[in-house]
Amino acid sequence: MSCKHPGLSTEFKKSILTIDRRLALPNFGIVKRRLSVCGMDAVLYFTEGLCDMSMTQRVLSFCMGDNGSIPAITDAQAFANRYIPYAETEISDDADTLHLGVSTGCLLLLISAFPQSGILIKSRNVPTRSLDEPEHDKVLRGAHIGFVETLARNCSMIRRLLPSTDLVMKNHLIGTASKTNVVLCYMKGRADDSLLAYLEKRLSEITADTLCLGTQSVAECLVKKRVWNPFPRFRYTERPDTAAASIAEGSILLLCENAPQAMILPVSIFSFLQETNDFYLAPFTGTYLRILRLITYLLSIYLIPTWYAIVTLRPALPGWLAFLSQTEASSVPILIQLLLIELAVDGLKLASMNTPNALSNSLSVIGGLILGDFAIEVGWFMPETILYMAVVTIAHFTQHNYELGYAFKYVRVAMLLLVAVFGFWGILLGTVLMILLLITTPTAEEKRRYFYPLIPFNGPALFSLFFRRRKEHP
């Protein structure tokens, strides 16, 4: 923890020196301007690119105009109330608070008549992008806007959708160096009080130096280290409508500065069956999509190990399943083929991510086709291995949660290796180990079950996760 710096001095020159040291002047991008305000000496500080220049011009116009004297005003607060033409101002004598204000886009005005008080004018104009729809969370209907990297704007979008007196947003300043704002958002009377108390306690205990990576940094500080468990502890959304609906259902949101997504708590493995599109379509269609999503999850886990067991152990298959048997010989063992293709698929993903947008689709499609065709021609891979891995890859992309998709991938590879050692029993053993892993995975507050609402059992909650209910009114 850094020590607390002293406040401003009773002498104007010393106060200026204190602020200059805190801002490390001369410092590129930070402007210091000496002025005369109402016959008094003054200094204005601001950061280029982070403050509202129109407001800056208004303050400069006032300061450089003929304002006369102000004998009736004896403190900085009264001066700000009378003369500062802006809604949000703050008076502080703490050098740390003033430094943080200038660094985040506020105007700082020091006046010789009030040397111990700095006037922060919160005319921030943080650079931001447009409210475009999230690329990985699109809907056919509904709002086509998404969160941005500015925390205040994200909070305002949620307030617009939930203008309720029960909506609460509590700010926490975390990071000794980054001073990152993290907002806890919930509705009184709907959120779990014990979970809320736990999260507030954990946030207050975070002593990290920086949280520059947004929600991922917060997630790593909130949960205990368990690197061998790949299943995600949080759900994320980049959509304000999804975030507002989750809050209305009793969930708690964590919003972080510089992060265009919200973390949703609590979470269970079954909550990933739901997606935003389900609620913008008819209940029957939404239910169908959830069941289809569940089937693709199971397919992505079991298809490859089951096919590998059939090919290597060669059981007596009925005629209608004869297509599952091996049709061509290969110089490379099937297990090695499957593992190599798993790596190749991830390699294509990385290449596509690091390729310019105009070429990324061409690279992934053409690269996959050409490499797969040549690998079959030279005898490295069989057509069946390419086919089944392609099916699994498509099933992987039906899951919009990146972490859960890779968790299924790790489970599939582990089950494949167990089949190589134990045969068909490896599938059963892998299933048991996966269920045990899911049951023993704690959520963020370390006491809820990741298998809820199956363990502990809650029939209505489980039914609503699998079957999309229509909106009801009293």
C-alpha positions as CSV (number, residue, x, y, z in Angstrom):
1,M,0.0,0.0,0.0
2,S,1.3,3.5,-0.9
3,C,1.6,6.1,1.9
4,K,-0.9,9.0,1.9
5,H,0.6,12.2,0.5
6,P,0.1,15.4,2.4
7,G,-2.6,17.9,1.5
8,L,-2.3,21.3,0.1
9,S,-0.5,24.1,2.0
10,T,-1.8,27.4,3.4
11,E,0.6,29.1,1.0
12,F,-0.4,29.3,-2.6
13,K,3.1,28.8,-4.0
14,K,3.6,25.6,-1.9
15,S,0.2,24.2,-3.0
16,I,1.3,24.8,-6.7
17,L,4.6,23.0,-6.0
18,T,2.7,20.1,-4.4
19,I,0.5,19.6,-7.4
20,D,3.4,20.0,-9.8
21,R,5.3,17.2,-8.1
22,R,2.3,15.0,-8.0
23,L,1.7,15.5,-11.8
24,A,5.5,15.2,-12.4
25,L,5.6,18.4,-14.4
26,P,6.8,19.0,-17.1
27,N,4.8,16.0,-18.3
28,F,3.7,15.6,-21.9
29,G,-0.1,16.0,-22.3
30,I,-0.7,17.8,-19.0
31,V,-1.2,21.5,-19.4
32,K,-0.5,24.1,-16.7
33,R,-1.9,27.6,-17.3
34,R,-1.4,30.6,-15.0
35,L,-4.4,33.0,-14.9
36,S,-5.9,35.9,-13.1
37,V,-9.4,35.3,-11.7
38,C,-11.3,38.2,-10.2
39,G,-8.1,40.0,-9.5
40,M,-6.5,36.9,-7.8
41,D,-3.7,34.6,-9.1
42,A,-4.9,31.2,-10.2
43,V,-3.5,28.1,-12.0
44,L,-5.5,25.8,-14.2
45,Y,-4.4,22.1,-14.8
46,F,-5.9,19.7,-17.3
47,T,-5.0,16.7,-19.5
48,E,-5.2,17.1,-23.2
49,G,-7.6,14.7,-24.9
50,L,-9.5,13.7,-21.8
51,C,-11.4,16.9,-20.9
52,D,-14.2,18.7,-22.6
53,M,-12.5,21.5,-24.6
54,S,-15.7,23.5,-24.8
55,M,-15.9,23.5,-21.0
56,T,-12.2,24.4,-20.8
57,Q,-12.8,27.4,-23.1
58,R,-15.8,28.5,-20.9
59,V,-13.6,28.4,-17.8
60,L,-10.8,30.3,-19.6
61,S,-13.2,32.9,-20.9
62,F,-14.5,33.5,-17.3
63,C,-11.0,33.6,-15.9
64,M,-9.7,36.0,-18.5
65,G,-12.7,38.3,-18.5
66,D,-13.4,41.3,-16.4
67,N,-15.1,39.8,-13.3
68,G,-14.3,42.4,-10.8
69,S,-13.6,41.4,-7.2
70,I,-15.4,38.9,-5.0
71,P,-15.2,40.2,-1.4
72,A,-18.3,38.3,-0.3
73,I,-16.9,34.8,-1.1
74,T,-14.5,33.4,1.4
75,D,-14.2,29.7,0.5
76,A,-13.7,27.6,-2.6
77,Q,-17.1,25.9,-2.3
78,A,-19.0,29.2,-2.4
79,F,-16.9,30.4,-5.3
80,A,-17.6,27.2,-7.3
81,N,-21.4,27.5,-6.6
82,R,-21.4,31.1,-7.8
83,Y,-19.0,31.2,-10.7
84,I,-18.3,27.7,-12.1
85,P,-20.7,27.1,-15.0
86,Y,-20.8,23.3,-14.7
87,A,-23.0,20.8,-12.8
88,E,-20.3,18.5,-11.4
89,T,-17.6,20.1,-9.2
90,E,-15.7,18.8,-6.2
91,I,-13.6,20.6,-3.6
92,S,-10.7,18.8,-2.1
93,D,-7.4,19.5,-0.3
94,D,-6.0,16.0,-0.9
95,A,-3.2,15.9,-3.4
96,D,-4.0,12.3,-4.4
97,T,-7.6,13.1,-5.2
98,L,-6.6,16.2,-7.2
99,H,-4.0,14.2,-9.1
100,L,-6.5,11.4,-9.9
101,G,-9.0,14.0,-11.1
102,V,-6.5,15.6,-13.5
103,S,-5.3,12.2,-14.8
104,T,-8.9,11.2,-15.6
105,G,-10.0,14.3,-17.4
106,C,-11.1,16.9,-14.8
107,L,-10.1,20.5,-14.8
108,L,-8.2,21.6,-11.7
109,L,-8.4,25.2,-10.6
110,L,-6.2,26.6,-7.8
111,I,-6.9,30.1,-6.6
112,S,-4.6,32.2,-4.4
113,A,-7.5,33.2,-2.1
114,F,-8.2,29.5,-1.2
115,P,-4.7,27.9,-1.3
116,Q,-5.8,24.8,0.6
117,S,-8.7,23.9,-1.7
118,G,-8.5,22.7,-5.2
119,I,-11.6,23.0,-7.4
120,L,-12.1,19.9,-9.6
121,I,-14.5,20.5,-12.6
122,K,-15.5,17.1,-13.8
123,S,-15.8,17.9,-17.5
124,R,-14.5,14.6,-18.7
125,N,-14.6,13.7,-22.4
126,V,-13.1,10.2,-22.5
127,P,-12.4,8.9,-26.0
128,T,-14.9,6.2,-26.8
129,R,-16.2,4.2,-29.8
130,S,-19.7,4.0,-31.0
131,L,-22.3,1.8,-29.4
132,D,-22.0,-1.0,-32.1
133,E,-23.6,-4.4,-31.6
134,P,-21.1,-6.9,-30.1
135,E,-19.5,-9.1,-32.7
136,H,-19.8,-12.2,-30.7
137,D,-23.3,-11.6,-29.1
138,K,-25.5,-10.6,-32.0
139,V,-29.3,-11.0,-32.2
140,L,-31.7,-11.3,-35.1
141,R,-34.2,-9.0,-33.3
142,G,-33.9,-6.5,-30.5
143,A,-31.5,-3.7,-29.8
144,H,-28.3,-3.6,-31.8
145,I,-26.1,-1.8,-29.3
146,G,-23.4,-3.0,-27.0
147,F,-21.3,-1.8,-24.0
148,V,-18.2,0.3,-24.6
149,E,-15.0,0.9,-22.7
150,T,-16.4,3.8,-20.7
151,L,-17.9,2.8,-17.4
152,A,-20.2,5.8,-17.0
153,R,-21.8,5.2,-20.4
154,N,-22.3,1.5,-19.6
155,C,-24.0,2.4,-16.3
156,S,-26.2,4.9,-18.0
157,M,-27.4,2.4,-20.5
158,I,-28.4,0.0,-17.7
159,R,-30.2,2.8,-15.9
160,R,-32.1,3.7,-19.0
161,L,-33.4,0.2,-19.2
162,L,-34.1,-0.2,-15.5
163,P,-35.2,3.3,-14.2
164,S,-36.2,1.7,-10.8
165,T,-35.6,3.2,-7.4
166,D,-34.4,-0.3,-6.3
167,L,-31.5,-0.2,-8.7
168,V,-28.2,0.2,-6.8
169,M,-24.7,0.9,-8.2
170,K,-21.8,0.9,-5.8
171,N,-18.4,2.1,-6.9
172,H,-15.1,0.6,-5.7
173,L,-11.7,2.1,-6.5
174,I,-9.3,-0.7,-7.0
175,G,-5.6,-0.8,-7.9
176,T,-2.9,1.2,-6.1
177,A,-1.5,2.3,-9.5
178,S,-4.4,2.1,-12.0
179,K,-7.1,3.5,-9.6
180,T,-9.7,1.5,-11.6
181,N,-13.4,2.0,-10.9
182,V,-15.4,-1.2,-10.4
183,V,-19.2,-0.9,-10.0
184,L,-21.3,-3.5,-8.2
185,C,-24.8,-3.3,-9.8
186,Y,-28.0,-5.0,-8.4
187,M,-31.6,-4.5,-7.4
188,K,-32.5,-4.3,-3.7
189,G,-34.8,-7.1,-2.6
190,R,-33.9,-9.3,-5.6
191,A,-30.2,-10.0,-5.3
192,D,-28.8,-12.5,-2.8
193,D,-27.7,-10.6,0.3
194,S,-25.1,-13.1,1.3
195,L,-23.5,-13.1,-2.2
196,L,-23.6,-9.3,-2.2
197,A,-21.9,-9.1,1.2
198,Y,-19.2,-11.6,0.0
199,L,-18.5,-9.7,-3.2
200,E,-18.2,-6.3,-1.4
201,K,-15.8,-7.9,1.1
202,R,-13.7,-9.4,-1.6
203,L,-13.6,-6.2,-3.6
204,S,-12.5,-4.2,-0.5
205,E,-9.7,-6.8,0.1
206,I,-8.2,-6.6,-3.4
207,T,-4.7,-5.0,-3.2
208,A,-3.6,-5.5,-6.8
209,D,-1.3,-2.9,-8.3
210,T,-3.3,-2.5,-11.6
211,L,-6.5,-3.7,-13.1
212,C,-5.7,-2.6,-16.7
213,L,-7.1,-5.8,-18.2
214,G,-10.6,-5.1,-17.0
215,T,-13.0,-7.8,-16.0
216,Q,-10.3,-10.6,-16.4
217,S,-8.1,-8.9,-13.8
218,V,-11.1,-8.5,-11.4
219,A,-12.0,-12.2,-12.0
220,E,-8.5,-13.4,-11.1
221,C,-8.6,-11.3,-7.9
222,L,-12.0,-12.5,-6.9
223,V,-11.7,-16.3,-7.2
224,K,-9.2,-18.6,-5.6
225,K,-6.4,-20.0,-7.8
226,R,-7.3,-23.3,-9.4
227,V,-5.5,-23.5,-12.7
228,W,-6.4,-27.1,-13.3
229,N,-10.1,-26.4,-13.5
230,P,-10.9,-24.9,-16.9
231,F,-14.6,-24.3,-16.4
232,P,-15.6,-20.6,-16.2
233,R,-16.8,-19.1,-12.9
234,F,-18.4,-16.0,-14.5
235,R,-20.8,-15.3,-17.4
236,Y,-20.1,-12.3,-19.5
237,T,-22.3,-10.2,-21.7
238,E,-21.6,-7.2,-23.9
239,R,-25.3,-6.4,-24.3
240,P,-27.1,-3.8,-22.0
241,D,-30.5,-5.6,-22.5
242,T,-29.1,-8.9,-21.3
243,A,-27.4,-7.2,-18.4
244,A,-30.6,-5.4,-17.4
245,A,-32.6,-8.6,-17.7
246,S,-30.1,-10.5,-15.5
247,I,-30.3,-7.8,-12.8
248,A,-34.1,-7.9,-12.9
249,E,-33.9,-11.7,-12.4
250,G,-31.8,-11.2,-9.2
251,S,-28.3,-11.5,-10.6
252,I,-25.4,-9.2,-9.6
253,L,-23.3,-7.4,-12.2
254,L,-19.7,-6.3,-12.0
255,L,-18.8,-3.5,-14.4
256,C,-15.2,-2.4,-14.8
257,E,-13.6,0.7,-16.4
258,N,-12.1,0.0,-19.8
259,A,-14.1,-3.3,-20.2
260,P,-16.9,-3.5,-22.7
261,Q,-18.6,-6.3,-20.9
262,A,-20.4,-7.1,-17.7
263,M,-19.7,-10.0,-15.4
264,I,-22.9,-11.8,-14.2
265,L,-23.1,-13.6,-10.9
266,P,-24.0,-16.2,-9.7
267,V,-23.3,-18.7,-12.4
268,S,-23.8,-22.5,-12.9
269,I,-22.9,-24.8,-15.8
270,F,-26.6,-24.9,-16.9
271,S,-26.8,-21.1,-17.2
272,F,-24.7,-21.3,-20.3
273,L,-27.6,-23.0,-22.1
274,Q,-29.3,-19.6,-22.4
275,E,-28.5,-17.0,-24.9
276,T,-30.0,-13.6,-25.7
277,N,-31.5,-14.8,-29.0
278,D,-33.7,-17.3,-27.1
279,F,-35.7,-14.4,-25.6
280,Y,-36.2,-12.5,-28.8
281,L,-37.8,-15.5,-30.5
282,A,-41.0,-17.4,-29.8
283,P,-40.9,-19.8,-26.7
284,F,-41.1,-22.9,-28.9
285,T,-38.2,-21.8,-31.1
286,G,-36.2,-20.6,-28.0
287,T,-36.7,-24.0,-26.4
288,Y,-35.7,-25.8,-29.6
289,L,-32.5,-23.7,-29.7
290,R,-31.6,-24.6,-26.1
291,I,-32.1,-28.3,-26.7
292,L,-30.1,-28.1,-29.9
293,R,-27.3,-26.2,-28.0
294,L,-27.2,-28.9,-25.3
295,I,-27.0,-31.6,-28.0
296,T,-24.1,-29.8,-29.7
297,Y,-22.3,-29.5,-26.3
298,L,-22.6,-33.3,-25.8
299,L,-21.6,-33.9,-29.4
300,S,-18.4,-31.8,-29.0
301,I,-17.4,-33.9,-26.0
302,Y,-18.4,-37.4,-27.0
303,L,-18.2,-37.7,-30.8
304,I,-14.4,-38.0,-31.2
305,P,-13.8,-40.4,-28.2
306,T,-16.7,-42.6,-29.2
307,W,-15.6,-42.8,-32.9
308,Y,-12.1,-43.5,-31.9
309,A,-13.2,-46.3,-29.6
310,I,-15.2,-47.8,-32.4
311,V,-12.4,-47.6,-35.0
312,T,-9.6,-49.0,-32.7
313,L,-11.6,-51.6,-30.8
314,R,-13.6,-52.7,-33.9
315,P,-16.8,-53.9,-32.3
316,A,-19.5,-55.8,-34.3
317,L,-21.5,-52.9,-35.7
318,P,-25.0,-53.3,-37.2
319,G,-25.3,-52.6,-40.9
320,W,-26.8,-49.1,-40.4
321,L,-23.7,-48.1,-38.4
322,A,-21.2,-49.5,-40.8
323,F,-20.2,-46.0,-42.0
324,L,-18.5,-45.4,-38.6
325,S,-15.8,-48.0,-39.3
326,Q,-12.4,-47.1,-40.8
327,T,-12.4,-47.0,-44.6
328,E,-8.8,-46.3,-45.4
329,A,-5.4,-47.1,-43.9
330,S,-3.1,-44.4,-42.7
331,S,0.6,-44.3,-41.9
332,V,-0.1,-42.1,-38.9
333,P,-1.9,-43.6,-35.8
334,I,-5.4,-42.3,-35.5
335,L,-4.8,-40.9,-32.0
336,I,-1.9,-38.8,-33.3
337,Q,-4.1,-37.6,-36.2
338,L,-6.8,-36.5,-33.9
339,L,-4.4,-34.7,-31.5
340,L,-2.6,-33.0,-34.5
341,I,-5.9,-31.8,-35.9
342,E,-6.9,-30.4,-32.5
343,L,-3.7,-28.3,-32.5
344,A,-4.2,-27.4,-36.2
345,V,-7.7,-26.0,-35.5
346,D,-6.4,-23.8,-32.7
347,G,-3.5,-22.7,-34.9
348,L,-6.0,-21.6,-37.6
349,K,-8.0,-19.7,-35.0
350,L,-4.8,-17.8,-33.9
351,A,-3.9,-17.1,-37.4
352,S,-7.3,-15.8,-38.2
353,M,-7.3,-13.6,-35.1
354,N,-4.0,-12.0,-36.1
355,T,-4.9,-11.6,-39.7
356,P,-6.4,-8.3,-41.0
357,N,-10.2,-8.5,-41.2
358,A,-10.2,-8.3,-45.0
359,L,-8.2,-11.6,-45.2
360,S,-9.2,-13.5,-42.0
361,N,-12.2,-15.3,-43.4
362,S,-10.3,-16.3,-46.6
363,L,-7.4,-17.6,-44.5
364,S,-9.5,-19.7,-42.2
365,V,-11.6,-21.3,-45.0
366,I,-9.0,-21.7,-47.7
367,G,-6.3,-22.7,-45.2
368,G,-8.4,-25.4,-43.7
369,L,-9.5,-26.8,-47.1
370,I,-6.1,-26.8,-48.7
371,L,-4.3,-28.2,-45.6
372,G,-6.9,-30.9,-45.1
373,D,-7.0,-31.9,-48.7
374,F,-3.2,-32.2,-49.0
375,A,-2.9,-34.0,-45.7
376,I,-5.3,-36.7,-47.0
377,E,-3.5,-37.0,-50.3
378,V,-0.1,-37.6,-48.8
379,G,-1.6,-40.1,-46.3
380,W,-1.1,-38.2,-43.1
381,F,-4.8,-38.1,-42.2
382,M,-7.9,-40.1,-43.1
383,P,-11.0,-38.4,-44.5
384,E,-13.0,-39.5,-41.4
385,T,-10.7,-37.7,-39.0
386,I,-11.0,-34.5,-40.9
387,L,-14.8,-34.9,-41.1
388,Y,-15.5,-35.6,-37.5
389,M,-13.1,-32.9,-36.3
390,A,-14.9,-30.4,-38.6
391,V,-18.2,-31.4,-37.0
392,V,-16.7,-30.9,-33.5
393,T,-15.3,-27.5,-34.5
394,I,-18.7,-26.3,-35.8
395,A,-20.2,-27.5,-32.5
396,H,-17.6,-25.6,-30.6
397,F,-18.7,-22.3,-32.3
398,T,-22.3,-22.8,-31.1
399,Q,-21.0,-21.8,-27.7
400,H,-20.5,-18.1,-27.4
401,N,-18.5,-18.4,-24.2
402,Y,-14.9,-18.8,-25.2
403,E,-13.7,-20.3,-21.9
404,L,-16.5,-22.9,-21.8
405,G,-15.7,-24.0,-25.4
406,Y,-12.1,-24.6,-24.4
407,A,-13.2,-26.4,-21.2
408,F,-15.2,-28.9,-23.4
409,K,-12.1,-29.2,-25.6
410,Y,-9.9,-30.2,-22.7
411,V,-12.5,-32.7,-21.5
412,R,-12.7,-34.2,-25.0
413,V,-8.9,-34.6,-25.3
414,A,-8.7,-36.1,-21.8
415,M,-11.5,-38.6,-22.6
416,L,-9.8,-39.4,-25.9
417,L,-6.6,-40.3,-24.0
418,L,-8.6,-42.4,-21.5
419,V,-10.2,-44.3,-24.3
420,A,-6.7,-45.0,-25.7
421,V,-5.7,-46.6,-22.4
422,F,-8.9,-48.2,-21.1
423,G,-11.0,-48.7,-24.3
424,F,-14.7,-48.1,-24.0
425,W,-14.4,-47.9,-20.2
426,G,-12.5,-44.7,-20.8
427,I,-15.7,-43.0,-21.9
428,L,-17.4,-43.9,-18.7
429,L,-14.4,-43.0,-16.6
430,G,-14.1,-39.6,-18.4
431,T,-17.8,-38.9,-17.8
432,V,-17.6,-39.7,-14.1
433,L,-14.5,-37.5,-13.8
434,M,-16.2,-34.6,-15.7
435,I,-19.3,-34.8,-13.4
436,L,-17.1,-34.9,-10.3
437,L,-15.2,-31.9,-11.6
438,L,-18.4,-30.0,-12.3
439,I,-20.0,-30.9,-8.9
440,T,-16.9,-29.8,-7.0
441,T,-16.4,-26.6,-8.9
442,P,-17.3,-23.7,-6.5
443,T,-18.6,-20.5,-7.9
444,A,-17.2,-17.0,-7.1
445,E,-18.4,-17.0,-3.5
446,E,-16.9,-20.4,-2.9
447,K,-20.1,-22.0,-1.4
448,R,-22.7,-22.3,-4.1
449,R,-22.8,-25.3,-6.3
450,Y,-21.7,-25.1,-9.9
451,F,-24.3,-27.9,-10.7
452,Y,-27.3,-25.8,-9.4
453,P,-30.2,-26.2,-9.9
454,L,-29.6,-29.9,-10.2
455,I,-27.5,-30.0,-7.0
456,P,-29.2,-28.8,-4.8
457,F,-32.3,-29.7,-6.8
458,N,-34.7,-26.9,-7.8
459,G,-37.3,-28.2,-10.3
460,P,-38.8,-25.0,-11.5
461,A,-35.4,-23.3,-12.0
462,L,-34.1,-26.4,-13.9
463,F,-37.2,-26.4,-16.1
464,S,-36.8,-22.7,-16.9
465,L,-33.2,-23.3,-18.0
466,F,-34.1,-26.0,-20.5
467,F,-37.5,-24.7,-21.6
468,R,-38.1,-21.1,-22.6
469,R,-41.1,-19.8,-20.8
470,R,-43.4,-17.1,-22.3
471,K,-43.6,-13.7,-20.5
472,E,-46.4,-13.7,-18.0
473,H,-48.1,-10.8,-16.3
474,P,-50.2,-10.8,-13.1
